[in-house]
Amino acid sequence: MQRQQMINRLDEGGEWEVCVIGGGATGLGIAVDAASRGLRTVLFERYDFAKGTSSRSTKLVHGGVRYLQQGNIRLVMDALSERGLMLKNAPHLVRNLSFVIPNYEWWESPFYGVGLKAYDWMAGNLGLGSTEFLSLEETLVAAPTLDPEGLRGGIRYHDGQFDDARMAIHLAMTAADLDAVLLNYFSVETLMKADGNICGVSVKDAFTGQSYEIKSKAVINATGVFSDTILHMDDPEAATLVSPSQGIHLVLDKEFLPAETAIMIPRTDDGRVLFAVPWHHKIIVGTTDTPVEFPSVEPKAQTDEIDFVLQTMRHYLTKDPSYTDIKSVFCGLRPLVKGGGRTASLSRDHHITVSDSGLITIAGGKWTTYRKMAEDAVNVAVRRADLSAGPSGTSDLRIHGYLEYTDFESPLYSYGSDSVHIIDLIKEDPDLGEKIHPAFPYVKAEVLWAMKEEMCETIEDFLARRSRMLLLDAKASVEAAPKVAELMATRLNKDADWVHKQIEEYTFLAKNYLPSINR
Ligand SMILES: Cc1cc2nc3c(=O)[nH]c(=O)nc-3n(C[C@H](O)[C@H](O)[C@H](O)COP(=O)(O)OP(=O)(O)OC[C@H]3O[C@@H](n4cnc5c(N)ncnc54)[C@H](O)[C@@H]3O)c2cc1C
């Protein structure tokens, strides 16, 4: 998947059948679905693939125990089915993870136990393992750093976990394998219309400034929390659709939860759900649900959100995490579809609307349901634009990199079948086996692979989304930045100014992920 080759295909001109705006989970899923039905498909992403919400999730592939508590049975059933399909089609990226709910009150074990047994039952033969009631001793073996004072026991259940940005890159590669054109750093600037009907988009390449007019039979707005901006390009009077809600995660060292089991706190002091999840040898803790008026591509964690997460974890862990323990704080915006009331109670389901001009907008949902969302959106596009295409086949489509057996301890596991190419690069040039930072397994060959095959254009693309260093340890990622910039500059023929600017911009961005230096 190479950017210049994709641009060359744009230059060939002609009419597209499906044009997708937005390269997050939703847009990439749509590109895969449309291309797999043989439709001529193009996708534009304003920044990098998954730069928005789709690289900032809790990394769970789940039915949503919380939605079960809210009585949203259909949403849970659909998501559990999608969880099973995601595990089946991307076993190199999705794994089965066990979660413990600690019980400090007598009623918690029967109350949550019954709910989770129902959760298992709803998953049917796509279940990941049975819910078990744990004794006090078993609970502490599973989660040794849980505060034992007042602890009665626990419940263990199973859900899926994945690497969201890597899944996004592999979805982009899947669509590219199916002949779609996907371009990052290409923003949709205006919508083109003929007789009031949408007939394409005009786009701009962020690197060259060059504009292109792209004709397409169907145009799908999959821009998450930015959906309203595109809706207003279509009709300045259109009612707003999305209520962004911010969620933060803190990343801590593994010593705070030195096990391969996650902790789920089903009800915090203010009625939210909080997770502490092992991920890439660190612990992710979150999240929050704070309404936001104006969406930003780099949302910032508020001090009271950080305090809330730290304070809640201190109730449950033997070692109290503090500001200086935070390796990184990352923040994402949920594209909740408007209703009334608090954002925590807004619909997590997805919504598709078609405007008078024919613009199709899809918003809401969650990462776990991206495939079903894509199928539904493409069905609407096929009907609306009278496209010639059969039904979706993505429930049986293997995602790029598919490998049946994955060793999740292997440093290159998330590349799936592509890991052999990285190993080959190192065999050809052993210098490429050098680590980019002593505390992380990432090697120079991965930078090269990302540039050659994964449309990695900036050092942020590599440090934040091709690898996950920014999220895992923001300070270490800044230390690695010069090495990544030098390597990229050599291969891209860039000068010292480019290197300097890349490092400067990256360092500025990474500061937002380091709360202790911002206090
Ligand atoms: C804190 C948090 C935790 C979550 N945890 C989970 C979880 O554990 N499991 C789960 O299943 N779901 C989870 N979700 C939900 C999930 O992450 C989102 O539903 C999903 O990522 C939304 O994807 P999207 O593609 O709709 O939006 P985005 O990922 O935001 O993508 C939209 C894209 O559109 C692009 N764009 C905007 N304007 C333009 C333009 N003019 N031209 C071109 N491109 C444009 C943006 O740059 C952006 O990349 C979580 C969400 C949050 C906020």
The ligand as an ORCA input file, in Angstrom:
! r2SCAN-3c Opt
* xyz 0 1
  C     -12.588      6.737     25.284
  C     -13.192      5.770     24.306
  C     -13.070      4.412     24.525
  C     -13.641      3.531     23.610
  N     -13.445      2.186     23.801
  C     -13.979      1.304     22.947
  C     -13.731     -0.070     23.121
  O     -12.999     -0.485     24.014
  N     -14.313     -0.916     22.244
  C     -15.115     -0.490     21.235
  O     -15.654     -1.324     20.507
  N     -15.328      0.822     21.008
  C     -14.760      1.729     21.835
  N     -14.933      3.064     21.625
  C     -15.707      3.514     20.462
  C     -14.868      3.532     19.183
  O     -13.533      3.893     19.418
  C     -15.491      4.505     18.179
  O     -16.860      4.206     18.040
  C     -14.846      4.430     16.808
  O     -13.442      4.497     16.897
  C     -15.355      5.578     15.939
  O     -14.766      5.481     14.676
  P     -15.112      6.494     13.526
  O     -14.439      5.994     12.305
  O     -16.588      6.673     13.448
  O     -14.508      7.890     13.999
  P     -12.978      8.381     13.951
  O     -12.046      7.329     14.368
  O     -12.903      9.663     14.701
  O     -12.721      8.647     12.413
  C     -13.233      9.758     11.723
  C     -12.144     10.256     10.816
  O     -12.667     11.227      9.911
  C     -11.608     12.090      9.585
  N     -12.125     13.327      8.974
  C     -12.815     14.313      9.575
  N     -13.093     15.295      8.688
  C     -12.574     14.911      7.503
  C     -12.515     15.507      6.201
  N     -13.047     16.708      5.962
  N     -11.888     14.848      5.200
  C     -11.333     13.626      5.423
  N     -11.349     13.024      6.645
  C     -11.964     13.657      7.664
  C     -10.932     12.336     10.928
  O      -9.615     12.839     10.787
  C     -10.996     10.954     11.567
  O      -9.809     10.209     11.406
  C     -14.351      3.997     22.502
  C     -14.449      5.374     22.279
  C     -13.858      6.252     23.166
  C     -13.925      7.718     22.914
*
